[in-house]
Amino acid sequence: MEIFGGFMVMMSIISLFLAVVWLIMPFVVFAIKGKQDRTLEILEAIEGRLATLEARLNHAETENDKADLTGHGNISTESAIEEKES
């Protein structure tokens, strides 16, 4: 009988631990899900901004290539400043 009593005490301690975990787990899961959704939104916004920057950069490169082919390259900012000063 003593073995049975020790087993019951051990099972009651384990069941209390599992009950606490069972009650807390949904809150932990939902908190993580909210943070993950927010992170996904931020990542999508960053990806959109990067795509816009890439498109602008590609557009600028093609404009520079076209200008180089025609012989009318872009004036650098330093030479533009020197022209304004003189």
MIVO-611447 format. One record per residue: x, y, z of N, C-alpha, C, O in turn; residue in one letter. Coordinates in steps of 0.02 Angstrom, whole numbers, padded with zeros to 5 digits, always signed. Layout:
MIVO-611447
XYZXYZXYZXYZa...
***
This chain:
MIVO-611447
+00041-00060+00000+00000+00000+00000+00043+00063+00000+00023+00115-00027m+00101+00058+00031+00144+00116+00033+00167+00137-00037+00174+00196-00050e+00180+00089-00081+00200+00103-00150+00142+00138-00186+00153+00185-00224i+00081+00114-00174+00023+00144-00207+00014+00217-00184-00004+00259-00225f+00025+00232-00120+00018+00300-00094+00071+00346-00124+00055+00402-00142g+00133+00322-00130+00187+00362-00160+00173+00375-00234+00187+00429-00260g+00146+00325-00267+00129+00332-00338+00074+00384-00347+00076+00424-00394f+00025+00385-00303-00030+00433-00307-00006+00504-00294-00028+00551-00327m+00040+00512-00247+00069+00579-00234+00107+00603-00295+00101+00661-00315v+00146+00559-00325+00185+00577-00384+00138+00595-00441+00150+00644-00477m+00085+00558-00451+00037+00572-00504+00000+00637-00492-00013+00674-00539m-00016+00654-00430-00051+00716-00415-00005+00777-00428-00029+00828-00453s+00059+00771-00412+00106+00825-00426+00114+00835-00501+00113+00892-00526i+00121+00780-00539+00127+00784-00611+00064+00813-00642+00067+00854-00688i+00005+00792-00618-00058+00817-00646-00067+00891-00631-00092+00927-00674s-00046+00915-00572-00050+00987-00558-00004+01026-00605-00024+01079-00631l+00056+01000-00617+00102+01032-00663+00073+01035-00733+00076+01086-00767f+00044+00979-00756+00014+00977-00823-00047+01023-00828-00059+01053-00880l-00085+01029-00774-00143+01074-00775-00121+01146-00782-00151+01185-00819a-00068+01165-00747-00042+01233-00753-00017+01245-00824-00031+01297-00853v+00020+01198-00852+00045+01205-00920-00014+01209-00969-00012+01249-01015v-00065+01168-00959-00123+01167-01003-00160+01234-01001-00187+01256-01053w-00163+01266-00943-00197+01330-00937-00156+01388-00966-00185+01435-00993l-00091+01385-00961-00048+01440-00984-00032+01435-01058-00022+01487-01091i-00030+01375-01086-00008+01365-01155-00046+01406-01206-00014+01434-01251m-00113+01411-01205-00147+01451-01256-00125+01524-01258-00119+01554-01311p-00114+01552-01200-00092+01622-01197-00023+01630-01227-00009+01679-01261f+00021+01583-01215+00088+01585-01242+00085+01578-01318+00120+01614-01355v+00045+01531-01342+00040+01519-01414+00011+01580-01449+00036+01601-01501v-00042+01609-01421-00074+01666-01453-00028+01728-01451-00029+01767-01498f+00010+01736-01398+00056+01793-01395+00111+01786-01448+00130+01835-01479a+00135+01726-01457+00186+01715-01508+00156+01726-01577+00190+01754-01621i+00095+01704-01588+00063+01711-01653+00054+01785-01670+00066+01804-01727k+00035+01826-01622+00027+01897-01635+00093+01930-01653+00096+01971-01699g+00145+01912-01617+00211+01940-01633+00236+01917-01701+00267+01956-01738k+00222+01855-01718+00242+01829-01783+00204+01864-01839+00234+01879-01891q+00140+01876-01830+00102+01912-01881+00128+01983-01890+00133+02007-01947d+00144+02016-01835+00170+02085-01839+00238+02085-01875+00252+02129-01915r+00280+02036-01859+00345+02032-01892+00337+02020-01967+00375+02047-02007t+00288+01979-01985+00275+01966-02056+00253+02030-02092+00274+02042-02149l+00211+02070-02060+00189+02133-02090+00249+02180-02100+00255+02211-02153e+00292+02185-02050+00350+02228-02056+00397+02203-02111+00424+02243-02149i+00406+02137-02115+00449+02109-02166+00421+02123-02236+00460+02138-02282l+00356+02117-02245+00326+02132-02310+00334+02206-02328+00346+02222-02386e+00328+02250-02279+00338+02321-02292+00410+02335-02313+00423+02373-02359a+00457+02304-02279+00528+02313-02296+00542+02286-02365+00579+02317-02404i+00512+02228-02382+00522+02200-02448+00494+02245-02503+00524+02252-02556e+00438+02276-02489+00410+02323-02538+00455+02384-02548+00465+02406-02604g+00481+02410-02493+00526+02467-02498+00589+02449-02536+00614+02489-02577r+00616+02389-02524+00676+02367-02560+00662+02359-02635+00703+02375-02677l+00603+02332-02651+00585+02324-02721+00580+02392-02755+00602+02400-02813a+00553+02442-02720+00549+02510-02748+00618+02538-02759+00632+02568-02811t+00662+02529-02711+00731+02554-02718+00767+02519-02776+00804+02552-02814l+00757+02454-02783+00788+02418-02838+00763+02444-02905+00802+02453-02952e+00698+02456-02910+00671+02482-02972+00699+02550-02989+00716+02564-03046a+00704+02594-02938+00732+02660-02949+00805+02656-02969+00828+02693-03013r+00842+02610-02938+00912+02602-02954+00921+02576-03025+00964+02600-03062l+00880+02527-03045+00884+02501-03113+00865+02555-03164+00896+02560-03217n+00816+02596-03147+00795+02650-03191+00852+02701-03199+00865+02724-03254h+00885+02717-03144+00941+02765-03146+00999+02737-03186+01031+02773-03224a+01013+02672-03178+01067+02641-03216+01052+02642-03290+01097+02655-03331e+00991+02627-03309+00974+02628-03381+00977+02698-03408+00996+02708-03466t+00958+02748-03369+00963+02817-03391+01036+02837-03401+01053+02871-03449e+01080+02815-03355+01151+02830-03362+01180+02795-03422+01222+02823-03457n+01159+02733-03435+01183+02697-03494+01161+02732-03557+01201+02737-03605d+01100+02755-03560+01075+02790-03618+01114+02856-03628+01131+02874-03684k+01128+02891-03573+01165+02954-03577+01236+02941-03601+01264+02981-03639a+01267+02887-03578+01335+02872-03600+01336+02855-03674+01385+02873-03708d+01285+02822-03700+01284+02805-03771+01276+02867-03815+01303+02869-03870l+01239+02916-03790+01229+02977-03830+01286+03027-03820+01292+03075-03858t+01329+03015-03771+01385+03060-03759+01368+03117-03713+01410+03161-03703g+01309+03117-03685+01290+03170-03639+01284+03140-03569+01229+03132-03543h+01341+03124-03540+01341+03094-03473+01315+03142-03421+01314+03202-03432g+01296+03115-03365+01272+03157-03310+01330+03197-03280+01386+03172-03275n+01316+03258-03261+01367+03300-03230+01371+03279-03157+01320+03272-03123i+01431+03268-03133+01438+03249-03063+01420+03308-03018+01421+03365-03040s+01405+03294-02957+01384+03346-02910+01441+03395-02896+01429+03454-02886t+01503+03370-02896+01559+03415-02883+01568+03466-02939+01579+03525-02926e+01562+03443-03000+01569+03490-03056+01509+03538-03059+01517+03595-03079s+01451+03514-03039+01392+03558-03038+01400+03612-02985+01380+03669-02996a+01429+03595-02928+01441+03644-02876+01493+03694-02899+01485+03754-02886i+01547+03672-02933+01599+03717-02957+01569+03765-03008+01587+03823-03008e+01525+03741-03051+01494+03785-03101+01451+03837-03068+01448+03894-03091e+01416+03820-03014+01373+03868-02979+01415+03921-02945+01396+03980-02944k+01473+03901-02917+01515+03949-02882+01548+03999-02930+01561+04055-02910e+01562+03979-02990+01597+04024-03036+01550+04065-03079+01573+04105-03120s
***
